[in-house]
Amino acid sequence: MMQWSNKRGSMVSGSNFRPGLASLWIILQWYLVVEGSLVSSGHLVNDLSSSSSTSTFLNKLLSNGDNQGKTPSDPCYDSLGKARRCITDFVNAAFAKEVSASSTCGQPPSRYCQTSYNSLGQIVRNCFVCDGQNPKRSHPPHYLTDLNNPHNLTCWQSEPFSDSEHNVTLTLSLGKRYELTYISLQFCSTPRPDSMAIYKSSDNGRTWTPFQYYSSNCKAVYGRPHRLQITKANEQEALCTDAHLTNNNVDFSPRMSASSGRIAFSTLEGRPSAFDIDNSPVLQDWVTATDIKIVLNRVKTLESEEKYPLVSDAPSSSPTVTAAQQQQAGDDFNTLGANETTNEAGIMSYSGLVSTPQHLNAKLKESYYYALSDFAVGGRCKCNGHASKCMYDRTGKLACDCKHNTAGTDCEKCKPFHYDHPWGRATTKDAHECVACNCNMHSRRCQFSMELYKLSGRKSGGVCMNCRHNTAGRYCHYCKEGFYRDASKPITHRKVCTECDCHPIGALGKTCNQTSGQCACKEGVIGLTCNQCAKGYQQSRSPIAPCIKIPRTSMLDMNGIQSTDGGAPQDEKCGPCEVMSRRVNQKKYCKRDFVVQAQLLSRDTQGDWVRFTVNVISIYKRGMGKIVKGDQYIYLHQSDYGCKCPKVRLGQQYLIMGRYPDTSTEVGRTLPDHKTSMVIDNHSTVIDWKDEWARRLRKFHKRERKGRCKKTAVVNEDGADGDEEDDE
């Protein structure tokens, strides 16, 4: 069969693939698309004008850039190890592949005849026998894709048939997806078909898409317009042409008889986006195929062009011969009075002149058959720019040797755990390398979120799944509920999260502060895990209130001496607690040193003071202090705390308007450690927080910055705060 190259295997490297000049233009188109070359068609013709320039051009064309410098060990990465687009070798994807034919001669043996014109313009027939049991006379389908020897052509051949409009189908499975450049059919001393169609499948033969039509009458045979103009709107549409019937063939072959030649279909020829295929998903899909099907619809014979047309219903001799009939070839084959001979291969043949319509109608139907010597499919193993070679896996299936952290038969997806960026086809500008998710070594699974990827400015879209080691979050970057971060260990450490271990009775719940590990304690309970009673409290048997106040009649004073109040009632010892107004106004705001929104977390004792650990949520006034958001301390004197003035509960959020310690007003009291510590007393405003106050407090703060507080007259808080309405 006619063949372009020395086929050494199904994966022929680019340097070994040597096409003839007949289809060089087709390969060049693909080369220009892949390599980005700007060689014009005029330059190509000049380059091919001599054999020496042709050899140089082919070496450059098929070297895949190896002559431009030293080839790196892995073409998918540059010398610095950075990912870049890589492509597989250009090969004949059909070589050694099995072809399924709907009709093959030789079962049983049959006679066929080849016709041609002699020097006098007369039709000459040479007849032979096809016998599937005789290797020298058989024409099986595997001859279409075997190793070619131009001096000893091997041809597949269909059974002879009586009607010129007879369908024969050839089906080729490539084994995986390829990006095709051309499909070439070399006919073997027989006429090219009058009508034929090429189909492709991208799903291993489940569905078929028209690829190209050939016919002398496109409208009548296929219902397609003749040589339709291709635009970007219809780039994925099959064309119909009669170019295969002219001497000026698409493969630029020399002038040849109409009874032989090659039909070559270029998948990208005339497609507007062919030179920017990386940015054209339509054309990427158009050139992708797993299977090719050739449907030969109608024979074009020399006889059909004569003044004596073939009559479809004319009688003809049987195309089947027996072994006994082959021995009597003179009786069977020489019915036209021709001279019969037998060649060295034992194939019977004769030549004779046909001159009458009767002879044509009776005998010329033996020349109705199809014969091809070569079925070639040029292209590259489809790896989407993420592999430089295809290999057979353990199951014997062909697959890409994927790089750039990609996976799949065609490198069509990111490999597991590399979903931080979306998968993309590699281009000359961006290799679209898949990136591993950042899970701080606490997860082995993740998924991609396009919404998060866009929100991050297209930097990260990975979401970790099933975080281990008691971590949680998109990146497994914080401790889950019931655990807190061990600051002495890195976030990637397996034991970075420590269990809160909050006391089941003394704590308000199982959660603790993510930074300090402090559990939220019930009233009268202290400790990191809420496991002990505070000073002035004693343990009870109630799980609801595990620590209760010690009765005052048995309390000792600060010097360890029994109280001398004689058991006076609490109200007599405490005196009246000022009833603070629930209103929040500018005057009250101005008279306080600090104003914050805070949640009480826990408490303990520091000398004469009860120290509350609070979480400062918002700061509306700092004064001279250095208040920051987060965990802070607020002090309340034990005498005020014992009198529940102000009355507070752990876990509750409050608006706290207090002051800093002042020696002039703290007579008989030991001050806290820091003069800028926040202090509350029976004159402070401590009321349950309401969200509607946030806007009002911001307005007060803005007025303070404008000097409003300095202009506010100093009045008795009892006479002003309690009655004045909000001046908002």
Secondary structure as UniProt FT lines:
FT   HELIX           14..16
FT   HELIX           21..23
FT   HELIX           24..35
FT   HELIX           41..47
FT   TURN            48..49
FT   HELIX           51..62
FT   TURN            63..65
FT   HELIX           66..68
FT   TURN            75..76
FT   TURN            79..80
FT   STRAND          90..92
FT   TURN            93..96
FT   STRAND          99..101
FT   TURN            105..106
FT   STRAND          110..117
FT   TURN            119..120
FT   STRAND          123..130
FT   TURN            132..133
FT   TURN            135..137
FT   HELIX           141..144
FT   TURN            150..151
FT   STRAND          156..157
FT   STRAND          168..187
FT   STRAND          195..201
FT   TURN            204..205
FT   STRAND          209..215
FT   HELIX           218..222
FT   TURN            226..227
FT   HELIX           232..234
FT   TURN            235..236
FT   STRAND          239..241
FT   HELIX           243..245
FT   TURN            250..251
FT   TURN            258..259
FT   STRAND          261..266
FT   TURN            269..270
FT   TURN            272..273
FT   HELIX           274..279
FT   HELIX           281..286
FT   STRAND          288..298
FT   HELIX           303..305
FT   TURN            312..313
FT   HELIX           323..327
FT   HELIX           329..333
FT   TURN            335..336
FT   STRAND          339..342
FT   TURN            344..345
FT   STRAND          348..351
FT   HELIX           357..363
FT   HELIX           364..367
FT   STRAND          371..381
FT   TURN            384..385
FT   STRAND          390..392
FT   TURN            394..395
FT   STRAND          398..400
FT   TURN            404..405
FT   STRAND          406..407
FT   TURN            409..410
FT   STRAND          413..414
FT   TURN            416..417
FT   TURN            440..441
FT   STRAND          445..448
FT   HELIX           450..455
FT   TURN            456..457
FT   STRAND          462..465
FT   TURN            469..470
FT   STRAND          471..472
FT   TURN            474..475
FT   STRAND          478..479
FT   TURN            481..482
FT   STRAND          483..485
FT   TURN            487..488
FT   TURN            491..492
FT   TURN            494..495
FT   STRAND          497..499
FT   TURN            504..506
FT   STRAND          507..512
FT   TURN            514..516
FT   STRAND          519..521
FT   TURN            523..524
FT   STRAND          525..526
FT   TURN            527..530
FT   STRAND          532..533
FT   TURN            535..536
FT   STRAND          537..539
FT   STRAND          547..549
FT   HELIX           552..554
FT   TURN            558..559
FT   HELIX           570..574
FT   HELIX           586..591
FT   STRAND          594..606
FT   TURN            607..608
FT   STRAND          609..621
FT   TURN            623..624
FT   STRAND          630..637
FT   HELIX           638..642
FT   TURN            643..644
FT   TURN            650..651
FT   STRAND          653..659
FT   TURN            663..665
FT   TURN            667..668
FT   TURN            675..676
FT   STRAND          678..680
FT   TURN            682..683
FT   STRAND          685..688
FT   TURN            691..692
FT   HELIX           693..705
FT   TURN            706..707
FT   HELIX           708..711
FT   HELIX           717..720
FT   TURN            721..723
//
